[in-house]
Amino acid sequence: MGVKAYAVGGVVRDYFLQRPCTDIDVVCVGSGIELAKAAAASAGGHTKVSVYQNFGTAAFGYRYNNIDWQIEFVGARKESYRRESRKPIVEDGTLEDDQNRRDFTVNAMAMSLNEETWGELVDPFGGIRDLNEGLLRTPLDPDITFSDDPLRMMRAVRFASQLGFRIEDKTFEAIGRNKERIEIVSKERIATELNKIIMSPRPSVGFKLLELSGLLKLIFPELSKLKGIETVEGRGHKDNFYHTMEVLDHVAEKSDNMWLRWAALLHDIGKPYTKRYDERIGWTFHGHEAKGSHMVKRLFKNLHLPLNGKERYVEKLVMLHMRPIILSEDIVTDSAVRRLLFEAGDDIEDLMTLCEADITSKNEVKVKRFMENFSTVRRKLVELEEKDRIRNFQPPVGGEEIMRIFGIPPCHEIGIIKDRIKDAILDGKIPNEREAAVKMMYEIAAELGLKAVNG
Ligand code: CTP
């Protein structure tokens, strides 16, 4: 077509960083949509092109070398590059105009795709130098780049966390000046960046930058509330924000489960609301796990995270995160371990990972004692699960059955019978078996004055 075209943005950056990348953005001087159609046709007749007329972009998927590539085409423009922009775009720019309006120098490099100049790098802002130095810097005055799209302030933090880069001072100061503008950005886009920060190798890097820049208070006030130390009579408590950061990093070392990382981020979120000072024992946060757990759903809603069951997993881990610790401070009884297994179910491993990560004491003797106690808990968990299969506990006698045998309608007594059988199993008084449970059912029923009419 005689059109000048370039790979641009993330794919060029990742190529030099040797990071895997399967999303290829192509910018051309002319119509991106026409070029996409022609490219798809040459790739094979069946390639389906998705056209986004309003954004002036078109994209298609292409399988090559057993990899599914996603290739998106756009015409160069003078206006800021924003995938989600609602304004129709005008493709009247040069390559340089287009590069000018991108977010960071390392994301503004282009590589020629035309035959004569194949692979030639066009790097007007020193993107390669910044890549080598690990520096995030805007191509234009940062005040302009950030007001074009305020989400870029979060992207700066996210790339810093994800790539281990530093945000240039001038750029970071501009975040401080422009932070309030984050309010015009959709919650979904913010959540996407938060999730990417959470999934970075050391998520604390990103959250500390969010805190330092003042963004955190605006997008996630509950988390920023954890920061600070109050002192009474010379006694302070630990700074729960920095503690949370340590716990989050510990969990990130152990697991790529994003929701377990969320649980780590939120495990102490109830502390500011339950904080008390007691003259005898100092600072306490009694009930912070229940308070925090109750906050989870609202937080998910506010942040526009999906409410598809993951919130219940996070609620559960936040609710239970003190249990193994309390357990291991005491004598580790079988009955307490069975109850923990019963409540945690299949998430018991994740819960133990969270609890071990929660030990951030600098006192080595204490840490050693905790860890030893945790391994006792873990050993008992395995032993008791083998013996009693509590993990996916199903009541050995059901409510329907009780109603039928004693000829009673749904009533309070059924709950009593079921609960007492469950407690007896968890306390190890009877085995988790049907025969023992049925026997016990008749005993309790007799106490309650019920008579069998069937069976
Ligand atoms: N871009 C931008 N401003 C934004 C979003 C994107 O300038 N708010 C530009 C950047 O040049 C970026 C390119 O669009 O490199 C592609 O954006 P995107 O696919 O969102 O991000 P990537 O940089 O590819 O990185 P990642 O895939 O990790 O999100």
Boltz pocket constraint, residues with backbone or C-beta under 6 A from the ligand:
constraints:
  - pocket:
      binder: B
      contacts: [[A, 8], [A, 9], [A, 10], [A, 11], [A, 23], [A, 25], [A, 81], [A, 82], [A, 83], [A, 101], [A, 102], [A, 103], [A, 104], [A, 107], [A, 108], [A, 149], [A, 151], [A, 152], [A, 155]]
      max_distance: 6.0
